[in-house]
């Protein structure tokens, strides 16, 4: 399967960050990637009491505006939640081919300003790979090192890698997704390819 992915920045996402994410997904999935111009999420999707975006409504809005056959990945400067959870780092819909990643919480708990950008980018890579994994058909993984492991806190995100374990990689392959070996973590040998 040849993937086409559109990376969209919302709410003034840094263009350099978008380019780094575009390179990541292009290399990982051998995908044709386009970075689209920045836009703003309409304020009607903000829960003013919580000061967070209602993620599922934003997901549907993104689909309505940019959706189609390609995978749409929106990076959103802001915080999001779904009913029943205090927050989400991201959400995805395989039916809509849309993934969202919210950046607000990825910037928290970084104590050293000298490493703040590096830590933020590392966290963002993990969440991007995680949400695209959902769009491509993966569920959560029980391997705490796999990028598909559920992150309940930012510390869970920090502990896992930004790579897929061999089991998740096999599932992607069975779904027709081409994944480069550099993006696979071998669970049994505790090594990367």
N, C-alpha and C positions, 0 to 999 in steps of 0.2 A: 504494500500500500504506500503510495506516495502522498506525503502530508503537505498541506498548505496551511500555514499558521499566520494569522494576523495578530501582531502585538500592538495593543492600544494603551496609551497612557491617559489616565483620567485624573482630573484635579491637579494639573501642573506637575505631573511626574517628570522627574529629571530625564532629559533626552539621552544622556550618557548611560544612565541606568537602563533605559529601554533598549539601547543598542547592545549592551552587554547581555541582556536577557534574550534578545533576538539571536545573537551569536550562539548562546547556550542551546536554545531549542533547535536552531538550524543544524548544529553539530550533532547533538544527541540523537535526533530523529531523521537526519539527512533530509530536512524539510525545506521547502520554499517558504521563506519568511519575509513578511512586509511589516514595517513599523508605520503605523498610521498616526496622523496628527492628533495632538492632545485635545481633549474635550473636557467638559465638566459634567459630573453626575448631577442631574436635577435635584434641587433641594427638597422636592416632594418625597424623595425616598429616605430622608433623614427622620429618624425618631428623635424629636427634639428633647424629649425627657431623658433619653439615654445618650444623646449626641453621637449616634451611630447610624450607619446606613442599614436598612433592611435588605440584607444580601440577596434574598431570593427575588425581590422586586427589581433590584439592580441587574441581576442576572437576566431576567426577562427583558429589561430595557436594552441591555447590551445586545441581546439576540435580535430584538426588533430593529435595532439600528445597524448592526454589522453582521448579523448571523447569516448562515447559509451552509454550503457544503464544506467550507474550510473550518479549521479550528480557530476560535477567537479567544485570545488571552488578554484580559484587561488587568492592568496594574493600577490600583487605585490608591491615591494618597488619602488615607482616611481609615476609619474603623468600621467594622461591620459585625452583624450578628444574625442569627436565625432563631426562630422561636424555640425556646427550651435551652438555649445556650447563652452564656454571658457575652461571648464574642466568637468570631471565627477568623482564622488567618486567611481563609479562602473558601470558596465554594465552587462546585463544578456540576455540569449537567451533560452526561454523554448523549442524551436525547437532543439537546440543543447545540452540542459541540462548542460550549462556552465554558470558560474557566475565569474566575476572578481571584485576585490576590490583593488583600488589604495590607497596606504597609505600616500603619500606625504602630501595632504591637511588635512588629519586627525591629523597631528602633528602640524598644524599651530594654532596660537592664544592661545597658552597655556602659560600663563604668570608666573605661579608658578612652578618652576622646581621640587618641592617636590611632586606635584600631576601630573606631566606630563605623566608618564606611565599609571596611573589610568585613566586619561582623554582619552588618546590615545586608550587604550583597550576598554573603554566604547563606544567611537565613532566607533571603528572597529566592535564591537559586533552589533551595530545598522546597519552598512552598510552590514555586512555579512547576518544578518537576512532579511534585505531589498532585497538584490540581490537574495538570495535563494527563497524568496517569489515570485519574478518575475519568476524564473525558474519553480516554482511549479504552476504558472498560475495566480498569483495575479497581478493586476494593481496598480496604485497609489490610495491612500486612502485620503478622505477629512478630516479625523480626524487628527489634528495636533499632537496628542499624539501617534498615531499609528506608528509603525516602517515603514509602507508602505507609509507614507506621503512623498511627494517629497521634497528633501532637495536642495534648490537653493543655500544655503550658509552653512558654517560649523555651524553657529548659529542655523539654522533650525535643523540640526542634533543634536546639543546639547539640544534643547528644547524637542524633541520627546523621547519616551521610546524605549527600544529595544524589546518591546513586540507587538504582534498583537492585534488589537482591536477585540471585539467580532464578528463584521461583517466579518472581514478578516478571523478570525478563523473558522467561519461557512463556508465560501467559501472553505477554505482549506479542511475542513471535507467533504464537498460535492464532492471534487475532490479526496477523498480517502486518504488524508494525515492525519496521526495521529500526533497531536500536544499536548504536555503536558500542563496542565492547568496553570502551573507556567509561561508560555510564552504567556498568554492571558491577555490583559488589557480590563476591562469592561468599555466601553465608557459611558454607561448610569449611572452607579454608581460611575464612576471615581475611580475605585479600581482594583487591580489585584486579581486573584484567588489564 
